[in-house]
Amino acid sequence: MPTPSEETSAPLLSARCAVCHGTDGWGVVTPDAARLAGQKALYLEQVLRDYRTGTRKHPVMQEQAAALSDQDISELAAYYASRNGLFVK
């Protein structure tokens, strides 16, 4: 899995994520879409795998995750984990 410092550009699949989660996973476009930026990569990987297997339920996410390979999931998780998340001023 690439480390956040090795990640320089968004995986191609992130454009599909941006529809609901916003560019770079920062902006929440819909009320039930989580902010992805800055989340831990292992957490994001687990959540995507849970959606893919149906362990975690959400009709849109289950459909999106069903099309992802393990490599896709690792790349997306590393990308969003490397984005700036919430911060305190």
N, CA, C and O atoms as a CHARMM CRD file, in Angstrom:
* protein
*
  356
    1    1 MET  N      0.84800  -1.17300   0.00000 PROA 1      0.00000
    2    1 MET  CA     0.00000   0.00000   0.00000 PROA 1      0.00000
    3    1 MET  C      0.89800   1.24200   0.00000 PROA 1      0.00000
    4    1 MET  O      1.85600   1.31600   0.76900 PROA 1      0.00000
    5    2 PRO  N      0.58700   2.21500  -0.86300 PROA 2      0.00000
    6    2 PRO  CA     1.40400   3.42600  -0.85500 PROA 2      0.00000
    7    2 PRO  C      1.22100   4.20400   0.43300 PROA 2      0.00000
    8    2 PRO  O      0.13300   4.22400   1.01000 PROA 2      0.00000
    9    3 THR  N      2.28300   4.83900   0.87600 PROA 3      0.00000
   10    3 THR  CA     2.16800   5.68800   2.05500 PROA 3      0.00000
   11    3 THR  C      1.66700   7.05400   1.62200 PROA 3      0.00000
   12    3 THR  O      1.82800   7.41900   0.45700 PROA 3      0.00000
   13    4 PRO  N      1.06300   7.82300   2.52600 PROA 4      0.00000
   14    4 PRO  CA     0.56000   9.14500   2.15400 PROA 4      0.00000
   15    4 PRO  C      1.61000  10.02800   1.49400 PROA 4      0.00000
   16    4 PRO  O      1.26900  10.81100   0.60700 PROA 4      0.00000
   17    5 SER  N      2.87300   9.93000   1.89500 PROA 5      0.00000
   18    5 SER  CA     3.90700  10.77300   1.30500 PROA 5      0.00000
   19    5 SER  C      4.20600  10.36700  -0.13400 PROA 5      0.00000
   20    5 SER  O      4.69100  11.18400  -0.91700 PROA 5      0.00000
   21    6 GLU  N      3.92100   9.10900  -0.49600 PROA 6      0.00000
   22    6 GLU  CA     4.14700   8.64800  -1.86000 PROA 6      0.00000
   23    6 GLU  C      2.97700   9.00800  -2.77100 PROA 6      0.00000
   24    6 GLU  O      3.11700   8.99200  -3.99400 PROA 6      0.00000
   25    7 GLU  N      1.87600   9.31900  -2.21000 PROA 7      0.00000
   26    7 GLU  CA     0.66400   9.59600  -2.96600 PROA 7      0.00000
   27    7 GLU  C      0.69900  11.02900  -3.47200 PROA 7      0.00000
   28    7 GLU  O      0.70000  11.97100  -2.68000 PROA 7      0.00000
   29    8 THR  N      0.72700  11.19700  -4.80100 PROA 8      0.00000
   30    8 THR  CA     0.83100  12.54100  -5.34900 PROA 8      0.00000
   31    8 THR  C     -0.41400  12.96600  -6.11600 PROA 8      0.00000
   32    8 THR  O     -0.65300  14.16200  -6.28000 PROA 8      0.00000
   33    9 SER  N     -1.20300  12.02500  -6.58300 PROA 9      0.00000
   34    9 SER  CA    -2.41000  12.38900  -7.31200 PROA 9      0.00000
   35    9 SER  C     -3.54100  11.44300  -6.93500 PROA 9      0.00000
   36    9 SER  O     -3.32100  10.34900  -6.41600 PROA 9      0.00000
   37   10 ALA  N     -4.74100  11.89400  -7.20900 PROA 10     0.00000
   38   10 ALA  CA    -5.91700  11.11000  -6.85900 PROA 10     0.00000
   39   10 ALA  C     -6.02800   9.88900  -7.75700 PROA 10     0.00000
   40   10 ALA  O     -5.77000   9.97100  -8.95800 PROA 10     0.00000
   41   11 PRO  N     -6.41300   8.75500  -7.17500 PROA 11     0.00000
   42   11 PRO  CA    -6.70700   7.59800  -8.02100 PROA 11     0.00000
   43   11 PRO  C     -7.88100   7.93900  -8.93300 PROA 11     0.00000
   44   11 PRO  O     -8.72600   8.75900  -8.57500 PROA 11     0.00000
   45   12 LEU  N     -7.93600   7.32500 -10.09000 PROA 12     0.00000
   46   12 LEU  CA    -9.01500   7.60500 -11.03300 PROA 12     0.00000
   47   12 LEU  C    -10.39400   7.39300 -10.41900 PROA 12     0.00000
   48   12 LEU  O    -11.33900   8.11300 -10.74100 PROA 12     0.00000
   49   13 LEU  N    -10.50700   6.41800  -9.54500 PROA 13     0.00000
   50   13 LEU  CA   -11.80900   6.11600  -8.94300 PROA 13     0.00000
   51   13 LEU  C    -12.29300   7.19200  -7.98300 PROA 13     0.00000
   52   13 LEU  O    -13.47400   7.22000  -7.63600 PROA 13     0.00000
   53   14 SER  N    -11.41100   8.07300  -7.55100 PROA 14     0.00000
   54   14 SER  CA   -11.83600   9.09300  -6.59200 PROA 14     0.00000
   55   14 SER  C    -12.84700  10.06500  -7.18700 PROA 14     0.00000
   56   14 SER  O    -13.58100  10.71800  -6.44500 PROA 14     0.00000
   57   15 ALA  N    -12.89600  10.17000  -8.49600 PROA 15     0.00000
   58   15 ALA  CA   -13.89300  11.04400  -9.12900 PROA 15     0.00000
   59   15 ALA  C    -15.30700  10.55600  -8.81200 PROA 15     0.00000
   60   15 ALA  O    -16.22000  11.36400  -8.63900 PROA 15     0.00000
   61   16 ARG  N    -15.48600   9.24800  -8.73600 PROA 16     0.00000
   62   16 ARG  CA   -16.79500   8.69700  -8.36600 PROA 16     0.00000
   63   16 ARG  C    -17.12300   9.02000  -6.92000 PROA 16     0.00000
   64   16 ARG  O    -18.28000   9.27800  -6.58800 PROA 16     0.00000
   65   17 CYS  N    -16.11500   9.00800  -6.05400 PROA 17     0.00000
   66   17 CYS  CA   -16.32800   9.31600  -4.63800 PROA 17     0.00000
   67   17 CYS  C    -16.70400  10.78800  -4.45600 PROA 17     0.00000
   68   17 CYS  O    -17.50800  11.13600  -3.59100 PROA 17     0.00000
   69   18 ALA  N    -16.10300  11.64900  -5.29400 PROA 18     0.00000
   70   18 ALA  CA   -16.29700  13.09700  -5.17000 PROA 18     0.00000
   71   18 ALA  C    -17.74000  13.51200  -5.38500 PROA 18     0.00000
   72   18 ALA  O    -18.15200  14.56500  -4.89900 PROA 18     0.00000
   73   19 VAL  N    -18.51100  12.72000  -6.09200 PROA 19     0.00000
   74   19 VAL  CA   -19.90800  13.06400  -6.35000 PROA 19     0.00000
   75   19 VAL  C    -20.65300  13.28100  -5.02800 PROA 19     0.00000
   76   19 VAL  O    -21.44400  14.21700  -4.91500 PROA 19     0.00000
   77   20 CYS  N    -20.41000  12.43800  -4.04300 PROA 20     0.00000
   78   20 CYS  CA   -21.09000  12.56100  -2.74500 PROA 20     0.00000
   79   20 CYS  C    -20.18700  13.12300  -1.64500 PROA 20     0.00000
   80   20 CYS  O    -20.65200  13.84300  -0.76100 PROA 20     0.00000
   81   21 HSD  N    -18.88800  12.79100  -1.70400 PROA 21     0.00000
   82   21 HSD  CA   -17.97200  13.15100  -0.61500 PROA 21     0.00000
   83   21 HSD  C    -17.18500  14.42700  -0.88700 PROA 21     0.00000
   84   21 HSD  O    -16.43700  14.88200  -0.02200 PROA 21     0.00000
   85   22 GLY  N    -17.34000  15.00200  -2.05300 PROA 22     0.00000
   86   22 GLY  CA   -16.65400  16.23900  -2.39400 PROA 22     0.00000
   87   22 GLY  C    -15.23500  16.00400  -2.87200 PROA 22     0.00000
   88   22 GLY  O    -14.65900  14.93800  -2.65500 PROA 22     0.00000
   89   23 THR  N    -14.68300  17.00600  -3.51900 PROA 23     0.00000
   90   23 THR  CA   -13.31600  16.94500  -4.01200 PROA 23     0.00000
   91   23 THR  C    -12.36200  16.74100  -2.84700 PROA 23     0.00000
   92   23 THR  O    -12.47900  17.40900  -1.81900 PROA 23     0.00000
   93   24 ASP  N    -11.43400  15.83500  -3.00200 PROA 24     0.00000
   94   24 ASP  CA   -10.45100  15.49300  -1.96200 PROA 24     0.00000
   95   24 ASP  C    -11.08100  14.93600  -0.69200 PROA 24     0.00000
   96   24 ASP  O    -10.40600  14.82500   0.33100 PROA 24     0.00000
   97   25 GLY  N    -12.37900  14.57900  -0.73900 PROA 25     0.00000
   98   25 GLY  CA   -13.03000  14.00400   0.43300 PROA 25     0.00000
   99   25 GLY  C    -13.27200  14.99800   1.53400 PROA 25     0.00000
  100   25 GLY  O    -13.55300  14.61100   2.66800 PROA 25     0.00000
  101   26 TRP  N    -13.16900  16.26400   1.22700 PROA 26     0.00000
  102   26 TRP  CA   -13.27400  17.30200   2.24900 PROA 26     0.00000
  103   26 TRP  C    -14.69800  17.78600   2.42700 PROA 26     0.00000
  104   26 TRP  O    -15.21500  17.79200   3.54400 PROA 26     0.00000
  105   27 GLY  N    -15.32700  18.18600   1.36100 PROA 27     0.00000
  106   27 GLY  CA   -16.67400  18.73000   1.47700 PROA 27     0.00000
  107   27 GLY  C    -17.71400  17.63800   1.48400 PROA 27     0.00000
  108   27 GLY  O    -17.62200  16.67500   0.72300 PROA 27     0.00000
  109   28 VAL  N    -18.68300  17.78300   2.32400 PROA 28     0.00000
  110   28 VAL  CA   -19.77700  16.81800   2.35900 PROA 28     0.00000
  111   28 VAL  C    -20.87300  17.36700   1.45600 PROA 28     0.00000
  112   28 VAL  O    -21.45600  18.41400   1.73500 PROA 28     0.00000
  113   29 VAL  N    -21.14500  16.65000   0.37600 PROA 29     0.00000
  114   29 VAL  CA   -22.10000  17.10500  -0.62000 PROA 29     0.00000
  115   29 VAL  C    -23.52100  16.71100  -0.23700 PROA 29     0.00000
  116   29 VAL  O    -24.46700  17.45400  -0.49700 PROA 29     0.00000
  117   30 THR  N    -23.66900  15.55100   0.37800 PROA 30     0.00000
  118   30 THR  CA   -24.99300  15.09600   0.81100 PROA 30     0.00000
  119   30 THR  C    -24.97600  14.89300   2.32300 PROA 30     0.00000
  120   30 THR  O    -23.92200  14.63600   2.90400 PROA 30     0.00000
  121   31 PRO  N    -26.14100  15.00900   2.96300 PROA 31     0.00000
  122   31 PRO  CA   -26.18800  14.91000   4.43100 PROA 31     0.00000
  123   31 PRO  C    -25.67400  13.58200   5.00400 PROA 31     0.00000
  124   31 PRO  O    -25.15900  13.55600   6.12200 PROA 31     0.00000
  125   32 ASP  N    -25.80600  12.49200   4.26100 PROA 32     0.00000
  126   32 ASP  CA   -25.37300  11.20500   4.80900 PROA 32     0.00000
  127   32 ASP  C    -24.00500  10.75900   4.28400 PROA 32     0.00000
  128   32 ASP  O    -23.63100   9.59700   4.44400 PROA 32     0.00000
  129   33 ALA  N    -23.26400  11.66800   3.66100 PROA 33     0.00000
  130   33 ALA  CA   -21.92500  11.34100   3.16100 PROA 33     0.00000
  131   33 ALA  C    -20.87300  11.78800   4.16800 PROA 33     0.00000
  132   33 ALA  O    -20.82200  12.95700   4.54700 PROA 33     0.00000
  133   34 ALA  N    -20.04900  10.86500   4.58900 PROA 34     0.00000
  134   34 ALA  CA   -19.00400  11.16600   5.57200 PROA 34     0.00000
  135   34 ALA  C    -17.85100  11.93600   4.94100 PROA 34     0.00000
  136   34 ALA  O    -17.60100  11.82600   3.74000 PROA 34     0.00000
  137   35 ARG  N    -17.15800  12.70900   5.75300 PROA 35     0.00000
  138   35 ARG  CA   -15.92700  13.36900   5.31100 PROA 35     0.00000
  139   35 ARG  C    -14.83500  12.30800   5.31100 PROA 35     0.00000
  140   35 ARG  O    -14.61500  11.63700   6.31900 PROA 35     0.00000
  141   36 LEU  N    -14.15200  12.15800   4.18300 PROA 36     0.00000
  142   36 LEU  CA   -13.12200  11.13300   4.04000 PROA 36     0.00000
  143   36 LEU  C    -11.72500  11.66000   4.33600 PROA 36     0.00000
  144   36 LEU  O    -10.86900  10.91200   4.81100 PROA 36     0.00000
  145   37 ALA  N    -11.48900  12.91900   4.06400 PROA 37     0.00000
  146   37 ALA  CA   -10.15100  13.50000   4.21000 PROA 37     0.00000
  147   37 ALA  C     -9.64200  13.35700   5.63500 PROA 37     0.00000
  148   37 ALA  O    -10.32500  13.70200   6.59900 PROA 37     0.00000
  149   38 GLY  N     -8.41900  12.83700   5.74200 PROA 38     0.00000
  150   38 GLY  CA    -7.77200  12.72900   7.04200 PROA 38     0.00000
  151   38 GLY  C     -8.15200  11.51100   7.86800 PROA 38     0.00000
  152   38 GLY  O     -7.59800  11.30700   8.94800 PROA 38     0.00000
  153   39 GLN  N     -9.08600  10.69700   7.38500 PROA 39     0.00000
  154   39 GLN  CA    -9.41700   9.46800   8.11100 PROA 39     0.00000
  155   39 GLN  C     -8.22500   8.51000   8.01800 PROA 39     0.00000
  156   39 GLN  O     -7.41900   8.61800   7.09400 PROA 39     0.00000
  157   40 LYS  N     -8.11000   7.60900   8.93100 PROA 40     0.00000
  158   40 LYS  CA    -7.03000   6.61700   8.90300 PROA 40     0.00000
  159   40 LYS  C     -7.26400   5.63700   7.75500 PROA 40     0.00000
  160   40 LYS  O     -8.38400   5.17600   7.53300 PROA 40     0.00000
  161   41 ALA  N     -6.19100   5.32800   7.03300 PROA 41     0.00000
  162   41 ALA  CA    -6.28900   4.45500   5.86500 PROA 41     0.00000
  163   41 ALA  C     -6.86800   3.08500   6.21700 PROA 41     0.00000
  164   41 ALA  O     -7.70800   2.56100   5.48500 PROA 41     0.00000
  165   42 LEU  N     -6.42400   2.50500   7.33100 PROA 42     0.00000
  166   42 LEU  CA    -6.93200   1.17800   7.70200 PROA 42     0.00000
  167   42 LEU  C     -8.43300   1.21200   7.98400 PROA 42     0.00000
  168   42 LEU  O     -9.15000   0.26200   7.67100 PROA 42     0.00000
  169   43 TYR  N     -8.89700   2.29900   8.57100 PROA 43     0.00000
  170   43 TYR  CA   -10.33200   2.45600   8.82300 PROA 43     0.00000
  171   43 TYR  C    -11.09300   2.53100   7.49700 PROA 43     0.00000
  172   43 TYR  O    -12.10500   1.85400   7.32000 PROA 43     0.00000
  173   44 LEU  N    -10.60700   3.35300   6.57100 PROA 44     0.00000
  174   44 LEU  CA   -11.27500   3.48800   5.28000 PROA 44     0.00000
  175   44 LEU  C    -11.28800   2.16100   4.51800 PROA 44     0.00000
  176   44 LEU  O    -12.28800   1.80200   3.89700 PROA 44     0.00000
  177   45 GLU  N    -10.17400   1.44500   4.57100 PROA 45     0.00000
  178   45 GLU  CA   -10.11900   0.13700   3.91800 PROA 45     0.00000
  179   45 GLU  C    -11.16000  -0.81000   4.51000 PROA 45     0.00000
  180   45 GLU  O    -11.88300  -1.48200   3.77400 PROA 45     0.00000
  181   46 GLN  N    -11.23400  -0.86200   5.82300 PROA 46     0.00000
  182   46 GLN  CA   -12.18900  -1.76200   6.48000 PROA 46     0.00000
  183   46 GLN  C    -13.62700  -1.40200   6.12000 PROA 46     0.00000
  184   46 GLN  O    -14.43600  -2.28200   5.82600 PROA 46     0.00000
  185   47 VAL  N    -13.94200  -0.11900   6.14200 PROA 47     0.00000
  186   47 VAL  CA   -15.30000   0.32200   5.83100 PROA 47     0.00000
  187   47 VAL  C    -15.66700  -0.05500   4.39500 PROA 47     0.00000
  188   47 VAL  O    -16.76200  -0.56000   4.14800 PROA 47     0.00000
  189   48 LEU  N    -14.75800   0.18900   3.44800 PROA 48     0.00000
  190   48 LEU  CA   -15.04400  -0.15400   2.05100 PROA 48     0.00000
  191   48 LEU  C    -15.21200  -1.66100   1.87300 PROA 48     0.00000
  192   48 LEU  O    -16.07800  -2.10900   1.12200 PROA 48     0.00000
  193   49 ARG  N    -14.39000  -2.43300   2.55700 PROA 49     0.00000
  194   49 ARG  CA   -14.53700  -3.89700   2.46800 PROA 49     0.00000
  195   49 ARG  C    -15.85700  -4.35200   3.10300 PROA 49     0.00000
  196   49 ARG  O    -16.50000  -5.27600   2.60600 PROA 49     0.00000
  197   50 ASP  N    -16.25500  -3.70500   4.19400 PROA 50     0.00000
  198   50 ASP  CA   -17.53000  -4.04000   4.83300 PROA 50     0.00000
  199   50 ASP  C    -18.71200  -3.70600   3.92100 PROA 50     0.00000
  200   50 ASP  O    -19.67900  -4.46400   3.86300 PROA 50     0.00000
  201   51 TYR  N    -18.64300  -2.58600   3.21300 PROA 51     0.00000
  202   51 TYR  CA   -19.69700  -2.26800   2.24000 PROA 51     0.00000
  203   51 TYR  C    -19.69600  -3.29400   1.10800 PROA 51     0.00000
  204   51 TYR  O    -20.75600  -3.72900   0.65600 PROA 51     0.00000
  205   52 ARG  N    -18.50900  -3.67600   0.65600 PROA 52     0.00000
  206   52 ARG  CA   -18.40400  -4.62200  -0.46000 PROA 52     0.00000
  207   52 ARG  C    -18.99900  -5.98300  -0.10100 PROA 52     0.00000
  208   52 ARG  O    -19.63500  -6.62000  -0.94000 PROA 52     0.00000
  209   53 THR  N    -18.79900  -6.42900   1.13200 PROA 53     0.00000
  210   53 THR  CA   -19.32700  -7.73700   1.53800 PROA 53     0.00000
  211   53 THR  C    -20.76300  -7.67600   2.03400 PROA 53     0.00000
  212   53 THR  O    -21.40400  -8.71100   2.21400 PROA 53     0.00000
  213   54 GLY  N    -21.27500  -6.45900   2.25800 PROA 54     0.00000
  214   54 GLY  CA   -22.63200  -6.30900   2.77300 PROA 54     0.00000
  215   54 GLY  C    -22.71300  -6.29700   4.28300 PROA 54     0.00000
  216   54 GLY  O    -23.80600  -6.21000   4.84300 PROA 54     0.00000
  217   55 THR  N    -21.56400  -6.38400   4.96100 PROA 55     0.00000
  218   55 THR  CA   -21.54300  -6.32100   6.42200 PROA 55     0.00000
  219   55 THR  C    -22.04500  -4.96400   6.89300 PROA 55     0.00000
  220   55 THR  O    -22.73600  -4.86100   7.90700 PROA 55     0.00000
  221   56 ARG  N    -21.69100  -3.93600   6.15300 PROA 56     0.00000
  222   56 ARG  CA   -22.14900  -2.57400   6.44300 PROA 56     0.00000
  223   56 ARG  C    -23.15600  -2.20500   5.35900 PROA 56     0.00000
  224   56 ARG  O    -22.91800  -2.44600   4.17600 PROA 56     0.00000
  225   57 LYS  N    -24.26800  -1.62500   5.76100 PROA 57     0.00000
  226   57 LYS  CA   -25.37100  -1.37600   4.83900 PROA 57     0.00000
  227   57 LYS  C    -25.50200   0.09400   4.45300 PROA 57     0.00000
  228   57 LYS  O    -25.56300   0.97600   5.31100 PROA 57     0.00000
  229   58 HSD  N    -25.54300   0.33400   3.17100 PROA 58     0.00000
  230   58 HSD  CA   -25.89600   1.62300   2.57300 PROA 58     0.00000
  231   58 HSD  C    -26.01400   1.33400   1.08200 PROA 58     0.00000
  232   58 HSD  O    -25.02900   0.95000   0.45200 PROA 58     0.00000
  233   59 PRO  N    -27.20200   1.51100   0.50800 PROA 59     0.00000
  234   59 PRO  CA   -27.40600   1.06800  -0.87000 PROA 59     0.00000
  235   59 PRO  C    -26.41900   1.65600  -1.87900 PROA 59     0.00000
  236   59 PRO  O    -25.93100   0.93300  -2.74700 PROA 59     0.00000
  237   60 VAL  N    -26.12400   2.92100  -1.78500 PROA 60     0.00000
  238   60 VAL  CA   -25.20300   3.53700  -2.74000 PROA 60     0.00000
  239   60 VAL  C    -23.78300   3.03400  -2.51400 PROA 60     0.00000
  240   60 VAL  O    -23.08900   2.66700  -3.46200 PROA 60     0.00000
  241   61 MET  N    -23.35400   3.02000  -1.25500 PROA 61     0.00000
  242   61 MET  CA   -21.98600   2.59200  -0.96400 PROA 61     0.00000
  243   61 MET  C    -21.77200   1.11000  -1.26800 PROA 61     0.00000
  244   61 MET  O    -20.69700   0.72100  -1.72500 PROA 61     0.00000
  245   62 GLN  N    -22.77400   0.29300  -1.02200 PROA 62     0.00000
  246   62 GLN  CA   -22.63400  -1.12600  -1.34200 PROA 62     0.00000
  247   62 GLN  C    -22.44800  -1.31300  -2.84900 PROA 62     0.00000
  248   62 GLN  O    -21.63100  -2.12600  -3.28200 PROA 62     0.00000
  249   63 GLU  N    -23.19700  -0.56900  -3.63300 PROA 63     0.00000
  250   63 GLU  CA   -23.06900  -0.65900  -5.09200 PROA 63     0.00000
  251   63 GLU  C    -21.69200  -0.16300  -5.54700 PROA 63     0.00000
  252   63 GLU  O    -21.05000  -0.79400  -6.38800 PROA 63     0.00000
  253   64 GLN  N    -21.24300   0.96100  -4.99400 PROA 64     0.00000
  254   64 GLN  CA   -19.93600   1.51100  -5.36700 PROA 64     0.00000
  255   64 GLN  C    -18.79900   0.57200  -4.95900 PROA 64     0.00000
  256   64 GLN  O    -17.88700   0.32000  -5.74700 PROA 64     0.00000
  257   65 ALA  N    -18.85100   0.06500  -3.75000 PROA 65     0.00000
  258   65 ALA  CA   -17.77600  -0.78300  -3.23900 PROA 65     0.00000
  259   65 ALA  C    -17.73500  -2.14200  -3.93700 PROA 65     0.00000
  260   65 ALA  O    -16.66900  -2.75100  -4.03500 PROA 65     0.00000
  261   66 ALA  N    -18.87100  -2.62000  -4.41700 PROA 66     0.00000
  262   66 ALA  CA   -18.91500  -3.92000  -5.09300 PROA 66     0.00000
  263   66 ALA  C    -18.00000  -3.93900  -6.31400 PROA 66     0.00000
  264   66 ALA  O    -17.48100  -4.99300  -6.68100 PROA 66     0.00000
  265   67 ALA  N    -17.80200  -2.80400  -6.93100 PROA 67     0.00000
  266   67 ALA  CA   -16.98100  -2.72300  -8.13700 PROA 67     0.00000
  267   67 ALA  C    -15.49300  -2.54200  -7.84900 PROA 67     0.00000
  268   67 ALA  O    -14.68500  -2.52800  -8.77800 PROA 67     0.00000
  269   68 LEU  N    -15.11800  -2.40300  -6.57500 PROA 68     0.00000
  270   68 LEU  CA   -13.72500  -2.12300  -6.21500 PROA 68     0.00000
  271   68 LEU  C    -12.92300  -3.39000  -5.94700 PROA 68     0.00000
  272   68 LEU  O    -13.40000  -4.31300  -5.28600 PROA 68     0.00000
  273   69 SER  N    -11.71400  -3.42300  -6.46300 PROA 69     0.00000
  274   69 SER  CA   -10.78000  -4.51300  -6.14200 PROA 69     0.00000
  275   69 SER  C    -10.07400  -4.16600  -4.83300 PROA 69     0.00000
  276   69 SER  O    -10.19200  -3.04400  -4.34000 PROA 69     0.00000
  277   70 ASP  N     -9.34600  -5.11900  -4.27500 PROA 70     0.00000
  278   70 ASP  CA    -8.56000  -4.83900  -3.07300 PROA 70     0.00000
  279   70 ASP  C     -7.55000  -3.72400  -3.34300 PROA 70     0.00000
  280   70 ASP  O     -7.32000  -2.87200  -2.48500 PROA 70     0.00000
  281   71 GLN  N     -6.95000  -3.73000  -4.52800 PROA 71     0.00000
  282   71 GLN  CA    -5.98400  -2.68500  -4.90200 PROA 71     0.00000
  283   71 GLN  C     -6.67500  -1.32200  -4.96900 PROA 71     0.00000
  284   71 GLN  O     -6.13500  -0.33100  -4.47600 PROA 71     0.00000
  285   72 ASP  N     -7.85900  -1.26400  -5.57100 PROA 72     0.00000
  286   72 ASP  CA    -8.61900  -0.00900  -5.63000 PROA 72     0.00000
  287   72 ASP  C     -8.88000   0.53400  -4.22500 PROA 72     0.00000
  288   72 ASP  O     -8.70400   1.72300  -3.96100 PROA 72     0.00000
  289   73 ILE  N     -9.29800  -0.35200  -3.34100 PROA 73     0.00000
  290   73 ILE  CA    -9.60800   0.04700  -1.96700 PROA 73     0.00000
  291   73 ILE  C     -8.36700   0.59000  -1.26800 PROA 73     0.00000
  292   73 ILE  O     -8.43900   1.61100  -0.58500 PROA 73     0.00000
  293   74 SER  N     -7.24000  -0.07700  -1.43200 PROA 74     0.00000
  294   74 SER  CA    -5.99200   0.38100  -0.80800 PROA 74     0.00000
  295   74 SER  C     -5.57600   1.74400  -1.33800 PROA 74     0.00000
  296   74 SER  O     -5.15100   2.60800  -0.57100 PROA 74     0.00000
  297   75 GLU  N     -5.69700   1.94200  -2.65100 PROA 75     0.00000
  298   75 GLU  CA    -5.30700   3.22100  -3.24700 PROA 75     0.00000
  299   75 GLU  C     -6.23100   4.35100  -2.79700 PROA 75     0.00000
  300   75 GLU  O     -5.76500   5.44000  -2.46300 PROA 75     0.00000
  301   76 LEU  N     -7.52600   4.09700  -2.78800 PROA 76     0.00000
  302   76 LEU  CA    -8.46800   5.12100  -2.34000 PROA 76     0.00000
  303   76 LEU  C     -8.24500   5.46800  -0.87400 PROA 76     0.00000
  304   76 LEU  O     -8.25300   6.64300  -0.50600 PROA 76     0.00000
  305   77 ALA  N     -8.04800   4.45600  -0.03600 PROA 77     0.00000
  306   77 ALA  CA    -7.83600   4.69100   1.39000 PROA 77     0.00000
  307   77 ALA  C     -6.56800   5.50500   1.62600 PROA 77     0.00000
  308   77 ALA  O     -6.57400   6.43900   2.42800 PROA 77     0.00000
  309   78 ALA  N     -5.49100   5.16300   0.94000 PROA 78     0.00000
  310   78 ALA  CA    -4.23500   5.90200   1.09400 PROA 78     0.00000
  311   78 ALA  C     -4.39600   7.34600   0.62300 PROA 78     0.00000
  312   78 ALA  O     -3.87800   8.27000   1.25000 PROA 78     0.00000
  313   79 TYR  N     -5.10200   7.53300  -0.46500 PROA 79     0.00000
  314   79 TYR  CA    -5.31400   8.88000  -0.99700 PROA 79     0.00000
  315   79 TYR  C     -6.08800   9.74700  -0.00400 PROA 79     0.00000
  316   79 TYR  O     -5.64600  10.84300   0.33900 PROA 79     0.00000
  317   80 TYR  N     -7.24400   9.25800   0.45900 PROA 80     0.00000
  318   80 TYR  CA    -8.05200  10.06900   1.36900 PROA 80     0.00000
  319   80 TYR  C     -7.38800  10.25600   2.73100 PROA 80     0.00000
  320   80 TYR  O     -7.56500  11.29600   3.36700 PROA 80     0.00000
  321   81 ALA  N     -6.63800   9.27600   3.17600 PROA 81     0.00000
  322   81 ALA  CA    -5.91300   9.41700   4.44000 PROA 81     0.00000
  323   81 ALA  C     -4.83600  10.49200   4.33700 PROA 81     0.00000
  324   81 ALA  O     -4.48600  11.11700   5.33700 PROA 81     0.00000
  325   82 SER  N     -4.31700  10.70700   3.14900 PROA 82     0.00000
  326   82 SER  CA    -3.24500  11.69600   2.95600 PROA 82     0.00000
  327   82 SER  C     -3.76600  13.12200   2.79500 PROA 82     0.00000
  328   82 SER  O     -2.97900  14.06800   2.79500 PROA 82     0.00000
  329   83 ARG  N     -5.06300  13.28700   2.65900 PROA 83     0.00000
  330   83 ARG  CA    -5.66300  14.63000   2.52000 PROA 83     0.00000
  331   83 ARG  C     -5.76100  15.28700   3.89100 PROA 83     0.00000
  332   83 ARG  O     -5.87000  14.60000   4.90600 PROA 83     0.00000
  333   84 ASN  N     -5.72400  16.59700   3.91900 PROA 84     0.00000
  334   84 ASN  CA    -5.91100  17.32800   5.17100 PROA 84     0.00000
  335   84 ASN  C     -7.34200  17.15600   5.65000 PROA 84     0.00000
  336   84 ASN  O     -8.29300  17.40200   4.90800 PROA 84     0.00000
  337   85 GLY  N     -7.48100  16.73400   6.89100 PROA 85     0.00000
  338   85 GLY  CA    -8.79100  16.53500   7.48600 PROA 85     0.00000
  339   85 GLY  C     -9.17700  17.73100   8.33600 PROA 85     0.00000
  340   85 GLY  O     -8.75600  18.85900   8.07900 PROA 85     0.00000
  341   86 LEU  N     -9.97500  17.47000   9.33900 PROA 86     0.00000
  342   86 LEU  CA   -10.37900  18.52600  10.25600 PROA 86     0.00000
  343   86 LEU  C     -9.17600  19.01600  11.04300 PROA 86     0.00000
  344   86 LEU  O     -8.26500  18.24500  11.34600 PROA 86     0.00000
  345   87 PHE  N     -9.17600  20.28400  11.36700 PROA 87     0.00000
  346   87 PHE  CA    -8.08300  20.83700  12.15100 PROA 87     0.00000
  347   87 PHE  C     -8.62400  21.90200  13.09600 PROA 87     0.00000
  348   87 PHE  O     -9.68600  22.47700  12.85600 PROA 87     0.00000
  349   88 VAL  N     -7.89900  22.15500  14.14900 PROA 88     0.00000
  350   88 VAL  CA    -8.29100  23.14800  15.14300 PROA 88     0.00000
  351   88 VAL  C     -7.52700  24.42600  14.87200 PROA 88     0.00000
  352   88 VAL  O     -6.31600  24.39400  14.65600 PROA 88     0.00000
  353   89 LYS  N     -8.22300  25.55000  14.87900 PROA 89     0.00000
  354   89 LYS  CA    -7.56400  26.84300  14.63800 PROA 89     0.00000
  355   89 LYS  C     -6.98300  27.38700  15.91600 PROA 89     0.00000
  356   89 LYS  O     -6.38900  28.46500  15.91500 PROA 89     0.00000
